[in-house]
Amino acid sequence: MRELVVFRDGDITVSTDRLIFYTFGYDHPEDKVISFLKYIPARLASRFDIEWMEYRWNFMGEDMVRPRELFSPENHLKLIGSFKKSFPGYLHYSRMLKRWLIAVPKRLIWRVFDPSQCLIELLKKSERDSLEEKAIQLIGKLSSESEVPLAFFGIHGSISLGMHHEGSDIDVAVYGESNFRRVIDAMKRLEVKGEISLVRETFYDERKLNKGIFSHVRFNVNATRTPSEISDRRLNFEPIAQVEASCKVVNDDEAMFRPAIYKVSECAIESGPSFYADRVLEVCVMIGQFRSLASNGDKMLVRGMLERVRDDNEEWFRIVVGSGLRDEYMRPL
């Protein structure tokens, strides 16, 4: 565990109530960490009005359960209602966004699992089980083939928490935009060499190529910002209306992170207040499925919340996909 000055996307927090959360993004209130709920003790499941997966995990001797759906708008609303009823301290009302968010109070954080530190600890272990050993071998191959040092890798998911089981995936973090791109290119070469196979089960898999199978185990690779890539610019947001629009991607440098940021131009609002169209400069995507989905020059169709963005000097607009409303999406054209 390390003392976090900045909580980064993918860092795992365990609360004093033994609720396990994954940090979402990089912009948090001063005293809380914006997160989503991943696991809770089975003894608390009846306090939440959602469906749970049948499988149980074991975290430090306690049975844990996981929501059947993690990211649907319907489940989010149910979770907000359950937290209001049983654990109101884990909520934060954003006056800017005019909605409730799940946020872990720093005073209630019991432990923090940082993926980069978890990898260091895993490398130090004198005895590793089969899945842990495969994770080390895979990350070693990715590092060697991409020439990205191990210091820019991390391990998260159930392995980082020591609660993995037969059938668990290997969840790899890569720190830095350029490092992530090099690792994705390396995965393509490793497939040609026959050392891994890339997953192409869906349209999204085919576009992103960040999932694979290594030694009969599924794995995925996602990007996390380095400290130098985390902006301290303070922005204010004002939701305007839900819109559907087509845009052209002009800068995809931040498309692999969460939230994924696509700088755009030539925006045409086809449903909603169209007079803002020429001032829409970015599409901000909160849904992990849409990370790295479009590249420079691609045109995409998006449905989300139009927001006014301000700082001390500028004003512009963005479309947020994954604002919590139903039927929001991003589709390359």
C-alpha positions, 0 to 999 in steps of 0.5 A: 500500500502507498500513500497516494497524493493523486488517485489515478484511474484504476487504483483500488480502494478498500473502505473501513466497511470492506467495500472495494472500489475502483478509482474512476478518472483523475479529477476528484473532490478534495476529500473524496475519490470518485469511484465505482463499486466492484466488490462488497462483503456477501453479508452486506448484499441484501442492502443493495437493490441490484443483482449479484454474480453467483460466484463468490470471491475471498478477500482476506478471509471474507466472502465477497460478491460483485454486481452482475452489471457494473456500468449500466445507467439502470444499475447506477441509479439503483446503486445510488439509491442503495447508498443513500439508504445504507451508506450515504457517506459514499456519495457526492453530489456534483453541483456542476453536473447536477447528479449524484456520484459514488465517491469514497471519503478519504477518511474511510479508506482502509487500504489502497492497492496501486497497480504499479506497486502490486506488480512490484510485490508480485515480482518479489514473491518467492512462491507464485501460483499458476495464474500469478506466474503467467501474469509475470511471464506475459508482462515480461513478454510485453515489456521485452517486445515493446521495449517499455520498462517494467516500471511502466506496467502494473497489475490490477483486478483480482490478482492485485487483491489476492482474490483471483481464482481459476478462470480469472483474467490477467488485467494489465495496466500500462502507464503513459500514452506512448508506452501504451501504443508501443505495447499494443504494437508489440501485441500484434507482433507477438501474435504473428510470432504465435506467442499470444492470440488477440481477441477479435470477438466483437467490433470493439475488440477488432478496433482496439486490439487490447485483449488477448489470450496467453497460455490459455488465459484471457488478458486485457491491457489498458492505459493509465496516465503518468503523473505528467499527463494528469492536468491540474487545470480546474474546469467548470462544467454545465450540462445543456441537453442530450444530443446526437452528433457526428464529428471528425477526430482530429487528436486521439492522444488521450483516447486510450485513457478513462475518461477517453478524450477525443478532440474533434472538429466538423461537429454536426448536431443532428438531434438537440440544440444545433447552434452549439455545434461549431463550438464543440471541441471534444468528445469525452467518453466515460465508458471503457468500451469506447476507449481507443475506438477511433483514430485521427481522421475518423468520423464518429456518431455520438449520443451523449450530454452536451456540456459547456466547459469553462475555465478562467480564460476560455469557454467551449463545449464537449459531448459526454458519452456515459453521463448516466443517461440511457442509450448513450454511445459512440460509433465510428462511421 
